[in-house]
């Protein structure tokens, strides 16, 4: 499983990506604020051809969630 962390507008976004069947990738993320998880997504969108695509989709989803909820 691959992961990454970034900050956006004071939130910390943890993205996780794993390979599933046929070499496809799926991502999930947790959004943290002040040391606590405020949103936890088990699966973002559809399956992706690359891990980079899956992580990008998760980061974009997290940014949208933050923009709508902050």
KELOZA-92689 format. One record per residue: x, y, z of N, C-alpha, C in turn. Coordinates in steps of 0.001 Angstrom, whole numbers, plus 500000, padded with zeros to 6 digits. Example, Ala and Ser with C-alpha at 12.3 -4.5 7.8 and 13.67 -1.06 7.14 Angstrom:
// KELOZA-92689
513190494310507800512300495500507800513200496700507800
512850497750507080513670498940507140512900500030507870
***
This chain:
// KELOZA-92689
500850498828500000500000500000500000500897501237500000
500585502171499132501299503438499076500505504482499845
501209505482500362500507506550501061501218507877500845
500542508933501189501113510265501094500372511209502014
501051512285502385500465513270503284500704514655502699
499690515498502789499826516895502374498952517755503274
499217519051503274498385520001504003497630520871503013
496408521222503383495583522087502545494664522888503451
494817524203503434493972525122504205493900524754505685
495025524338506257495074524012507673494678522589508019
494260521817507050493914520408507248495093519541506804
495214518370507382496208517390506952495458516275506236
495904515966505028495249514943504216496181513745504084
495736512590504555496465511333504412495786510538503302
496534510211502267495991509442501146496642508064501131
495838507054500907496307505672500843495871505070499515
496746504289498913496444503681497621496867502221497661
496005501352497174496384499940497105496034499371495741
496793498360495366496560497672494105495500496606494334
494534496568493425493491495549493501493576494686492252
492552493973491946492567493017490842493037493622489521
493670492818488732494115493169487384495015494400487339
495741494671488429496674495787488440496041497155488560
494752497212488857494087498497489049494344499000490465
494131500289490666494427500912491950493199501652492469
493054501640493790491960502349494450492566503169495586
492004504337495841492537505210496883491477505513497931
491956505843499112491107506321500197491859507454500883
491162508185501740491864509252502436491217509543503781
492008510164504644491534510665505928491925512133506005
490990512957506419491237514388506550491259514716508041
492361515328508465492574515642509874492519517145510104
491962517533511255491992518925511694492235518927513200
493209519696513640493539519808515065493758518444515720
494425517528515020494781516232515579493680515192515589
492558515481514954491448514522514923490962514330513490
490519513114513194489962512833511870488579513473511789
488382514299510748487074514931510552486315514320509379
487023513607508522486382512903507399487256511716507027
486637510568506870487359509345506510486636508698505337
487312508617504214486711508026503023487318506657502785
486498505655502693486989504285502493487412504016501057
486787504669500095487102504444498686486706505681497893
487653506172497094487414507379496300487172506982494851
485994507259494364485708507075492944485861505655492441
486358505584491244486471504300490548487890503754490656
488122502620490031489460502046489964490290502837488957
491577502962489225492469503750488378493581502872487816
494072503245486646495110502462485969496451502542486682
496724503668487347498006503812488049497765504290489476
498752504028490325498674504505491702498660506026491734
499432506653490866499479508116490820498106508697490489
497398508095489546496053508560489196495094508415490380
495194507304491076494320507065492226494593508081493326
495872508334493618496213509305494654495791510715494259
495965511068493000495534512385492526494032512557492714
493264511535492382491809511593492558491451511779494032
492156511104494916491882511225496347492226512621496858
493363513167496426493726514525496834492697515537496340
492248515386495103491246516305494552489929516194495312
489527514977495662488312514769496439488442515446497798
489600515278498445489828515876499762489783517402499687
490410517973498671490383519434498512488948519932498351
488164519231497561486769519625497368486002519539498682
486206518459499436485521518311500715485898519460501644
487180519782501711487647520868502582487039522200502142
487061522475500850486490523726500343485010523857500700
484285522756500655482850522781500932482519522784502423
483477522386503263483188522221504688484021523108505605
484744524037505047485547524918505911485085526352505813
***
